[in-house]
Amino acid sequence: MSGLTPRDEAKRLSTPPLQGRGRGWGVSASRLEELHARAREMRNNPTEPEKRLWRALSGKQVGAKFRRQAVIPPYIADFACPALGLIIEVDGDTHDAPTDARRDDYLGSHGYRVLRFGNADVMGNIDGVYAVISDAVDAARAPHPNPSPEGEGLKPVEAQKLLGISLEGSVG
């Protein structure tokens, strides 16, 4: 053994570390470290609209736990709620619509819904922004619109036979 931690060994080999619940993000360990360093810098120096929105989102006030400057390789999301697959972006003057669309498509393909708000909206209408986010959180928590009909699926006895298991003596 080289004495290096798995993370340092991955950097040495420039191989992608296991990220995203073991799926791997296809990002090298050094690039991932750069993203985390940039996210930390952005958390330490937020813009005024980000500060204002964070005050509304922090402490689960909206009913969900959000993270600031969350790394979702190869991007950094302004605010992310992984449990609900929801990302909130605060766009300043430097945002480019085609680039944002590609980014949103990529994040969407990984199970995230992206909400975008302009700096002016956050600074001038925080109540409206909060209402949209709250509605999105509620929608993400809502049950599936087409649940399976009652009684569909395998009965416990059928499942036991199919899987070759016994539930005798189990708790539950």
Secondary structure, 3 states (H helix, E strand, C coil): CCCCCHHHHHHHHCCCCCCCCCCCCCCCHHHHHHHHHHHHHHHHCCCHHHHHHHHHHHHHCCCCCCEEEEEECCEEEEEEECCCCEEEEEECCCCCHHHHHHHHHHHHHCCCEEEEEEHHHHHHCHHHHHHHHHHHHHHHHCCCCCCCCCCCCCCHHHHHHHHCCCCCCCCC
